[in-house]
Amino acid sequence: QASLLELRVSSVYSLSFMPTLPSRAPRLALLRLGRPLCSRVALAVASGVFVLRTWCAGVCFLEALGAALTHRSPWTRPAARSRQHVLRGRLPACVRAGAIRASSTLRSCASVGPVGGQANSLQLLETYVSPGNDGNFGLYFSAESTFARSAAAETPGLASWRSWYRAPWWLEQADMMTLFSAFGRTPTPVDYDRRLVETLDGGVVALDVVRSSVHGAAKALDGSAAIVLLVSGLGGGSQGAYVQNMATTLSEQGFAVAVLNMRACAGTVLKTPRLFSAYRGSTDDVRVAVKYVRSVLVGGGSAGADAQVFVLGWSNGGTIVVNTLAEQATREGKGHHDTLTSITAAVALATPHDMVKSTAICEERFLSRWVYNRHVARNIVKQIGPYVGLYRRGPIARWSDDEPSVDVDVDLLLGATRIREIDEAITRRVFGYDSVDDYYRNSSSFRRLEHVAAPLLLVTAADDPVSSRWAPFEEVRQNRQVLLAYTEHGGHLGWQDDVDVQRSRWVEEVVAAFFGSVSRHLPEID
């Protein structure tokens, strides 16, 4: 290291000063004087780096030992967060691995846990965040849930700190991560077969079935393999890079995959004035798509009823998925069927759990308001533009059958630069809300987590600049079917890898492993 630094310093020194010297002799004389100085500087810097790494290693082991003795996850206590970026990623892999092994060993020995006989197996899961430490990065679930412990242990990206998500150092800032993932992510080409599915009110949603990817032909949606439906973020669809990459990874893992494009999204024709929301209407459309898969693509009958149908949603799509899963138990909404509309399990990524808080953030932060909010709003307006005639014909029917028709504010809709303006112009009116805030409050998915009765994994980044930077920790612990992975970094729809920065393989592999675990243990799920 000293030699390398000497070479770098001397090179910079030479390039900076030599061009100004008039002859060769003075240059040689200056080099003879400068090189010893460069050597001393390089040695001092190398010594400082050695001392710093030794200090970090000591702190790393001390925190791991302290965490083990207090039954806490290492490097996730609030006091340690300021040093978290030093302890993770900056230390040699052997040091991190040694600390983790020491922590796990001590936890196994100190086996006095909160759940009696289950303490040993629980303590071995080092990413688990125990009650009283809400807000720490790690994995949240009910300690009494056999399913949650098994699913977490069988999902490598969630079970240990070594495989936990680690962001590239230059994308640890949330906005950098979000913008890079939006414009720098490399999509994997996917070949789709589009199916138009009629909705309950005469509209249509588009189901893009994956036929092939770079890995070859994909599994058919005939029930021979577990099926995954993907629901993109607000205004997105099957053309999104993160959607295509997830579809490719799931296909490679042996799943049959299709993308559900909501009304007017990804080139879907808007046949009725009703658009989509985060709750009412959209949950009906998801059930219609699931029923179409089970009854038409799989073939109906016992094959359709027995098929495993998983659903994955991002951002607003995640809110729709969680709300749909809750309605599966409460039977609220429209279009229910005992078996044909049933969802086996679900994953929600980057979900704005509390839409009131997340909207406030999107409207208060400069970048969120003038970049994220404006971009999504203008994209939705662009998708609605060709169908604006549907709203100029007069009052349109509301979602609720017993409510009178309502007028849409077309001028506000076409000139909208914020999502709130679109929701005021059409969403809250069509779906029967007194105000936009009432719509956000009622559609927030965390309010229905207690009703979820099927396996559900939530993945949330603590630094998400679009979400509320809050997660429903207590609500997750109260439901034996729900797990929450709370990462330090990830931005919004990001989680770019530190090895292959143009992909998000960590979150893709976590989703595939979770669905695989549910598929294997479905009869045993409590």
N, C-alpha and C positions, 0 to 999 in steps of 0.2 A: 504493500500500500504506500509506503514511503517513496519507493522508486517511481511508482505511477504518479503520485502527487508531484514529485520533483519534476518529472517529465512534463506534466501539465502546466505547472507554474512557470518552469523555464521556457516552455513554448509560448505561453502568453506573454512572458517578459520579453522574449526575443521579438515576437510579432509586434509588440507595442512600441518598443524603443529602437530596434535596430534600423528601421528605414530612415531614421533621422540622423544616423551617424554617417560621416562623410567618407570613411575609408575602412578597410578590413582590419587594420591593426587596432584601432580603438575598440572595434566590436569584440575582438578576441580578449582584449584586456577587461572589458566590461563583463564578458561572460565568465572569466576567471574569478572576478569579484562576486558575481551574482549567484553562481552555482552553489557555493557553500551556504549562502544565505537561503537559497531555495531549499537546500537539503535540511537546514535547521527548521524552516517553516513546515516542510512536509513531515518531518519527524514529530514536531509538536502537534500538528493536526492529527496524525495517525495515533499518537498517544492519547489525545483527547477523545477520539472515536472509540478506542479500546476501553478507556475508562467509562465512557457513556454506556457502551454495550454491556460492560460488566455490571454497572449500576442497574441498568434495566433488567438484566437477568436476575439480580438479587431481588429487586422489587417484584418481579414476576413470580418468583418462588414464594416470597413472603405473602403476596396476595392470594396465591393459590392455596397455601397452607391455612391462612386465615379464613378463606372462604369455606374450606373443607370443615374446619372446626365449628363454624357458625352456620353450616348447612346453607350456604349461599353460593350462587353461581360465580366463578372467578371472573374478575374484570367487569362486573356489571353493577357494582354498588355505586350509588351516586357520587361518593367521594373519589371513586376511581375513574370516573368518566373522562376527566380532563387528561388522564394519562393513557386512556384506552387506545388512542391511535399510536402511541409509542410501544405499548405492550403487544399489540396485534400487528402483524405484517412487517414491523420494523426489526423484530428479533429473528435470529436464526431459527429455522424450523425445529432443530433438535432441542433448543431451549424451550420453545412453546410446547413441544410434545412432552418434554420431561415434566414441565409444570402441570400439564393436564393429567399425566399418569399419576403424579404425586397426589393431585387433588382427588382423583377417582379412588385411589387406594385408601386414602385417609377417610373418605366418605363411607367406603364400604366397611371400614373398621368401626367408625363411630356411627353405628346403625341404630341410633335412637331417633326415630322419625315420627312424623305426625300421623301416620296411618298404620301403625302397629306392624303386622306381619308383612305388609307391602312396602315397608320402609327401604329394605335393601334394594329391590328392583327400581324403586323411585329414585333413590340417591345415586344410583349408577348413571342415571340420565343427567349428565352434568349441565345441560342447557336449561333444565327446568327452573322456573322462577317460583320460589315458594311464596305463600301468602305473606303480606306485609312488605313485599318488595316491588309493588306495582310501579311500573315505569322503567324498570330495568330491562335491558335487552335480553331476549331469550325466548323460551317456549312456555306458554301458559295453557293449562288444561286442568280438569278436575282430577285431583290426586286419587279419587276413589274409582275412576273409570278404567276398567281393564282394557277397553278398546283404545282409549287415548294413549295409554302407556305403550301398548303394542304397536299402534300405528306410528308413534313417534320414534320408537326404537328401530322400526323397520324402514324409516326414512332417513338415509344417511346424512343428508344435508341439514337435518334438524337435531340429530341425536348427539352430536359432539361439536365442541368449539373448533376442532381442526377442520371440519367440513362445513362449518357455519359460513354464512355469506360474508365475504370480505371485498370491499370496494377498491378499485384502483385509487391510489393516493390522490391523483389529480381530479378525481370525480367524487371526492368525499363531500364537496359542497353540493347541497341539494339541487340548486338550480342548474349547476353544471351537469349533474347527472341526468336531470330531466330533459334538458335541451339536447344533450348528446344522444340520449336514447331515442329522442324524437327524430333527429336528423342524421345521426351517425351509425345507427344500428343497421347491420347488413341483413336484408331479407333472404330467406331461402325460397326459391321458386316452388310453387305448389300448383298442381293441376286440379281444378274443381269441376264438379258436375252440379249445375244449379237446378234446384227444385223449388218451385213456387208453392207455398202452403197458404191456403185460404184461412183467414181468421174468423172469429165469431161474428164480427160486424160487417163482413164482406170485403175487408181489406186483405192484403197479402204480406207475408214475410218471406224472405229468401233463405233457403237452406243450401249452402254450398258444401257438397260432400267431397271430401278429399279422395281423388282417384289415384294420384301418384305424387311423389316428391323426388328429391335428388337421390333418395335411397331405393327408388323403385316403386312398384305398385303397392298401393295401400290396402289395408284390410277392408273388405266390403261391410256395409251396414246391414248384415243379414242375421245377426245374433250369434255368429260363430266366435266373435271377439267382443270384449267390453267396448261400449260406445261412449265417446266424449263429445258433448256439444260445447262449442266455444261461443261466448257472448262478449263482444268487444266493448271498449269504452264509449263514452258519449259521442255519437255521430260517426263512429268508426265502423269497420267491417272486415271482411275477409281479405281485403287488400293491405291491411296493416302489417308492417314488418314483424311486430311482436306476435301477432296472430299466426302468421305464416311459420315463424320459427317454432312456436309452440306446437302447431299442427304437425310439423315435420318431426319433432322430437317424440311426440306421442305416437305417431305412426311408426316410427322406428322402434318404439317399445312394444309394439304389437296391438295398439288400440285402433279401433275404427273411429275416424274423426269427421266431424262436420261443423261448419260455422253458421250460426244463426245471425242473419243480418236483419236488424229491426227495420221498421217501416221507413222508407225513403233513404235508407243507408246502403252504401255500396252498390248503387244503381238499382235498388229495389223500387218498383213502381208504387207510387202512393195513390191508391184507388179510392180511399175515403178520406175525409178531412181529419180523422183522428190520427194523431202522431203517436209518440211514445212518451213514457214518463219513467220515473225511477220506481214506481210501484203500481198503481192502478192501471189496468189495461196491458201493461208490459208483462206482468206475471201471467195474465191470461194467454198472451202470445207465446210465452215459453211453454206453457202446458200444451198448447196447440201443436207446437213443434215436437215436443216429446211424444205426444200421441201419434203424430204422423210417423215418427221414426218407428215406434213400436207396432203400429197397426199396418202401415204401408211398406216401409223399407224392410223391416224384420219379417212381416207377414202376418201379424196378428196371432190370435189364438194363444196357446200356452207358450209358444216361442216368444211372442211379443211381450207377454206378461212376465216371463222369466228373464228376459234380457237385462243386462246391467247397463244402465244409462246414467253416466256421470255428466255433470255440467260445471263449466269453469267460466267465471266472469271477471272482467277487469273494470276497475273504477265504477262508473255508473252501472255497467253490466254486472259487476259484483254485487251492488246494491239490489238489483233486480233478482239476481240468483238467490241471495239470502232471503229476501222477502218471499220469493216463490217457495223456497224450502219451508219457511214458517207457515205459509198458507196451506201447504201440503198436510200439516197437522191440524190447523184450525178450520180448514175447509172454507175460508173466506175467498172472495174473488169468484171468477166464473170459469166454466169449462172443466170442472173436476171429473175424474173417472177413477174408480177404485185402483186399477192397476195400470191402465194405459198411459196415464199422465204422471205416474210415480217417478221421482228422481231418486236414484240409488244413493248418491253422495255428491258433494259439491266442493269446489274451491273458489274463494273470492280473493282477488289480488288488488291491492291498492284501493280498497273500498273506503269512501268517505263515510265512516260509520255514523257520524252525526252531521247531517247535511246543513243544519243551521250554522254550526261552527265552521265547517269547511267553506261554505259560501262567504262567510264573513272574512275568512282569510283570503279568499280569491278576490275579494273586493277591496281589501285594505292594503295588501302588499303591492308595490308598484309593478313588479314583474308578473305577479299572478294576474293582476287586473288587465294590464296592457299587452301582455303576451299570451298567457295560457287562456284566460277567460275570453279575450277578444278573438283569438284564433279559433277556438271551438265554436263560439257563437256565430261567427261569419261562415264557418264551414256548414253549420246546420241551416243557416239562411240560404246558402247556395244550393243545398240539397232540396229545400222546400220550394225554391224559386219557380221551377217549371210547373208546379202544381198549385200556384197561388190562386188560380181561378176557382178552386174548390172552396176557398174561404170568402170569395166575393159574391157567392150566390145567396147569401143570407144566413140566418141562424143555422147552426149545425147541431146534431144530436150529441148529448153528453154521454159519458161512460155509463152512468147510472140510468137505468131504464125509466125510473119514476121521477126524473128531474126534467124540467123544460129545456128546450134548445137554447143555445147561447151564441152570441156574436163574437167573432174573433177580431182583435184589433190588428188589421192587416198592415196598416202603416207602421205601427210600432214593431210588428214582426219583421217586416222587410228592412227596417232601418236598425235593427238590434245589433249592438256591439258588445252586449253582455248577456250571459246565460239567463240572468234574472229577468231581462226584458223579454226574452222568448217565453219564459215561464209565465210572465204576466200577460203576454199577448194571447197565448193559446193554452199552455199546459194546465194552469190552475183552473181555467174556465171550463175546459172540456172535461176534466176529471173531477170537478165538483168541489173545489176548495175556495174558501172565502178570501184567501190572500196567498201570496207566494210563500211567505214565512210559514203559513199553515200547511202548505204543500210540502215544504222542506221538513217541517217537524214530523208530519205524519209518515213521510216516506223514509225517514232515517232507519236503517236496517238494525241498528243496535237495540231498538225498542222491541224487536221481535225475536231476538236470539233465544229467549227463554222458551219459545214455542218450537224451535228446530228439533226434529226428532230423527234426523238422518245425519250420517257423518259429514262434518263440515270443517274445512281448514281455512283459516284466515291468515293471510300474509300481509303485514303492514310495515312500512318503513317509518321510523320515528321522525325522519327529516322530510317527509313528503310535503312539498310546498303547496300542493293542491288540496290535500286532505286537511283534517283539523289538527294533525300532529297529536292525536289522542286515539286511544284504542279502548274498547270495552273490556278491560281486564277482569273485573268482578263478574260481569255477565257471562264471560267465557268459563270461569271457574264454576259457575252455578249449573252449567249444562254438561252432562257427561259425554255428549256427542261432538263437542266443539273444541278445536285446538286453535291457538293463535301463535304465529311466529312473528316476533317483534324485533326487527333488525335495526341496527343503528343507522345504516345508510341504505340508499336505494332510490331516493327521489320518488317521482311519480311515474309509474310504469317503467321503471328503470332496472335496477339490480344488474347492471352491466358487470361482466366478469373481470377479475384482475388479471387473468391470463389471456383470454380472448375478449378484448374490450368491446368488440362489435356484436357480441352475443350475450344472452342472459341465461346461460346454461344452468346456473345454480337453481334458479326458480323453476326452470323447465323440468329439471331432473327431480326436484322436490315434488312437483305436481304429479309426475309419472309414478314416483315411488309411493306417494300417498294413495293414489287410486289403485295401484297394484296391491298395496296392503289391504285396503278395503275389499278388493275383489277376492282376495284369498281368504279373508276372515269374515265374510259377510254373514254366514249363519251364526257366528259366535258373538256378533256385536250386541252389547247390552243396551 
